Structure formats: structure tokens, C-alpha cells
Amino acid sequence: MINMDGGYMMHGDWGMGFGFGWIFTILFWILIILGIAYLVKGIAGGSKKGGKGETALDILNKRYASGEITKEEFEKMKADISGK
């Protein structure tokens, strides 16, 4: 078909030159979804108490050091944790 300028018009354009535009669309949405998942994980993970790798004994030591439990309670709980 010829347009007003005397040039030819293309019908059925495949987009992005060779018909691969749909690949970029899919990649775009995958990146968007992964980005949202990463943000949600970061927000949800930030609200957890205790750090990674913190053992029960570490938590018990912190409780004793802060005065939350007595020495007797500490010794009893420590024995329970260690299985002695």
C-alpha cells in the first residue's frame, strides 16, 4: 500500500524489528515481579527478632546480661539447652 508521501506502508509490523518484542515484554514483567518480591522479602525479613545465626545460648546470655533472668534461672536454662 502506498501512503501520501509516495512511500510504502507496512502492515502487520512485528514490533522491535524482528518479532522479538514479546520477549522483551516478558523479561520486563519478570523483572518487575522479582523486584516486588525482593522488596516484600526485605520488608518482612526486617521485622524478625533476633539475628541470623543467633543460637539459643546467645539469646540466653543476652537475657542474663540484661538482668531479665536471675543466675539460678540462667544456670537451669543453660543446662536444659545443653542437655546436661
C-alpha positions, 0 to 999 in steps of 0.5 A: 500500500502506498501512503501520501508521501509516495512511500510504502506502508507496512502492515502487520509490523512485528514490533522491535524489528524482528518479532522479538518484542514479546520477549522483551515484554516478558523479561520486563514483567519478570523483572518487575515481579522479582523486584516486588518480591525482593522488596516484600522479602526485605520488608518482612525479613526486617521485622524478625527478632533476633539475628541470623545465626543467633543460637539459643545460648546467645539469646540466653546470655543476652537475657542474663546480661540484661538482668531479665533472668536471675543466675539460678534461672540462667544456670537451669536454662543453660543446662536444659539447652545443653542437655546436661 
